[in-house]
Amino acid sequence: MSDPVLRLSAIEKSYNAGKPNEVRVLSGVDVALNAGEIVALVAPSGAGKSTLLHIAGLLDTADSGTVEIEGEDMTARSDRKRTAMRREAVGFVYQFHHLLPEFTALENITLPQLANGTPRSEAELRAYDLMTRVGVEGRADHRPSAMSGGEQQRVAFCRALANAPKLLLADEPTGNLDPATSDQVFGTLLDLVRGTGMSALIATHNLELAAKMDRVLRLEGGRLVPV
């Protein structure tokens, strides 16, 4: 059996460690995501979902425990190695799209590929293909300010998948959209992820959306428990 795409083992994380106001956020988190699996992460605000996603995506470090991506233990790797793994194997989607306002939608999706060494012509073809798959190809030459919230978030999805990552991490990816748009855009994200066969860990407070995924995990008392 192949290694899980993501494995977190005994992850501990506190803020203000050793001080009277220490806050324990994660207390021995264990989780493994297999290839093609989409897992929902639910928890109230402030429970540590974003912290967990940042550790999983190598944007933050745990106090203890291990993070493995595609079977490679990244826990003690250098910043350069962690950055390379993050760029090549991990895609991120946030609640707010964080698109670069001075660039068009096509350019926003092309830039991560160029940074990864992809030739411009190939990068633009992939960007346009992704935009077509989520129905925003008509916005290719538009800057973010000329797009609706739902369109901007679809472009953000495409940017996250531009380098064909094995793992997608999403933090409340439709949390800033109205309910109707949220349902529609979330469905687009699930279709896009399932169409690529990648693994995904998606934080959401919406239990109806969570139920559409393969598994639902709740962050409770610093640990993950199945729902």
N, C-alpha and C positions, 0 to 999 in steps of 0.2 A: 504494500500500500504506500502511496506517495505521501510525503510530508504535508501537513496542513499548510495552507497559504499563510496563515497567521496563527501563532501560538503565544499566548501570554501565560506565564506561570508564576504564581505566588507574588503578584505585583502589589507592592506597598508604596503608598505615597502620602506624605503629610506636609502641611505648610506650617512654618514657624516651628520646625522640629526642635524639641528639647526646651521649648519656652512655655510659660504658663498659658499662653493663648494658642498652643499647638492645636491644629485641626487635622484629624485623620480623615483622609478622603477615600483612599483605597486600602482595603485590609485583606490582602491575599487573593487577588483576582486571578482566576484561571479561566481561560476560554481558548477554543481552537476553532478556526474556520476552514472548512474544506473547499476545494476548488468548486466554483459554481454556486456556492451557498450564500444566501442572502439572510442576514440575521438582524433583527430589530433590537435596539438597545433602548429601554424605557426607564425613566426615573424622573422624579420631580426636579425642578430647577435647583441648582446648587448641590446636587447629590454627587457630582463628579463625572458626569458623562463626557464633558469636553476634555477634562484631564485625562480620562482613560483613552479617548481617541487620540489625543496629542502624544501620549506615550506609545500607543500602538503604531502611530505614524512617524515615530522617531523625531517629533518636534519637541518633546520633553523627555526627561529621564525619570525613571522610578527610583525610589530610595533603595529598593531591593527587588529581586525577582528577575525574570528573563523575558526578552522579547525576541521571538524568532519569526523571520519572514522567509518563506520558501525554504524552510529547513536551516537557515543560516542564523546563528545567534548574533544579534546585533547589539547586545547589551553593553559590551565593553569596547565596541569598535570606535575608531577615530571619527571625528566630526566629518572628515572627508568621505570616509566609507559610508557613514550614515546618510550624508547628503546624496551620495551617488545612488544608494538603495532607494531613498525616498523619491528621487527624480525618476528612476527607471521602473520601480515596481509599485508605487503607491500614488493613488489619486485622491484629492481632497475636494469636498463640496461643503460649503458653509451656509449658514442661514442667510447671510447677505452675500450677494454674488461676488463682490470684490473684483469686478472686471476693471481693467485699466481704461479710464474714461477717454483718453486721447487716441485710443486705437479702435478700429472697427471690430465687429464681432469676429470676422474671419481672422484678423490679425491677433486677437486675443487667444484664439485657439491655435494659431500657427506658432506663436512665440515660444511656448514650452517645448515644442518639437525642435525648433531651431536651437534652443539652448541645449538640447539633448543630441545635437549633431545631425539631425535630419535635414536633407537638402530642401530648399524652399519649395520647389515645385511639388515634391512628394508631400511636404507638410501641408501645403494649401489644398491638395487633393483630398487628404485625409480630413482636414478641417471641414471642407465642403460636404464630404460624405457624411460626417457626423451630424452636421447641421441639417442635412436632408433627412436623416433618420429621425430627428426630433421635430421636424417641421418648421425650422426657422431659416431655411436656405435663402428665403427672400430678404433676410436682414443681414446678409453677409457684409454689405458695405455700410451698414449703419453703426454709429457709435452707441454705447449703452444709453445715453440720454435720449435717444430717439426710439428706444424699445420699451415695451411694457415690462412690468416686474416679472411676469411669467416667462416672457421671451428672454430676458436677461438671465434668469436662472437656468433656462434650457441651454443657453450659450455657456454658462458656467459648468454645466454637466459635461458638455462637449470638451471644454478645456481640461476638465479633470481626467477625461478618458483619452486625451490627445496622444499620449505616449503609450497607449495600450497597457495600462498597469494591470498587475495581477490582483491587486487589492484596492477597493474603493472604501474610503472612510467619509461618512457624511454626517454633519452635525446640524440637526434640525433643518434639512435642506429646503423645506417649504414653509418654515415657521413665520416668514414675513409676508406671506401671501394670503389673500382672502380664501375662505374655505373651498369655494368652487374651483378657483384656479389652483389651489393647493392639491386637490384630488387629481386634477387633470395633469399637472406637472409631475406629481409623484408617480402617477401611472407611467408617464413617459420615462422617468428615471428607471423604474423597475424593468420596463421593456428593454431599455437600452442595456442595462446591466445583464439581464438574462440573455440578450442577444450576443454578448461578448464572452460569456462563460466565466467572468471574473467572480471573485468573492467580494462581499460587501458587508460592512458593519455600519448600520444606519441608525443614528440616534433620533428618536421622535417621541413627542408626548402624546401623539395621536394613536390611540389603541386600534382604531379601525384600520389605519394605514399599516400599523405594525402587524396586524393579523394577516396581511397579504404576503408577508415574507415567510421564509422557510421555518424560522424559529424566532421566538421572542424571549429575550433575557431582560430581567429587571435588576438594576443596580440598587441594592438594598443593604444598608449598614456597611457599605464599603465592599460588598461582595456581589457576584453575579449569581442570580438564581433563575431557573427556568420558570416561565409563566404558563 
